[in-house]
Amino acid sequence: SLYKALCFLATTYVKAKSGEVACADLASACKQASGFTYSAHQSEVTIGQNRGYYETAWKGRKVTLKEHIKKGSNREARYAIRVAFFYDDKDKVVVLGFIGQHQTTSAS
């Protein structure tokens, strides 16, 4: 299912973000394609408290990873996976900044 989720990001998500193909509901499309849940946002408070887990370097600058897809629960970390990313408008690519168990939060 992770492979399917990454394929979704590389195809449907990129085409929707670039405007090439309309997608009215990325969350439903992601769930249907892979079983993963898509979220366009992460908590600003959590990002601020754990910046290292929610940022990545891209072309010489730091970028905040606000979007993510997930499967599983942060209560059962061994069964959970998160992929945090952003879309680069200029290059029209999705950039993965984190793949793993749930990123650090105040609850973890």
Secondary structure, 3 states (H helix, E strand, C coil): CHHHHHHHHHHHHHHHHHCCCCCCCHHHHHHHHHCCEEECCCCHHHHHHCHHHCEEEECCEEEECCEEEEECCCCCHHHCEEEEEEEECCCCEEEEEEEECCCCCCCC
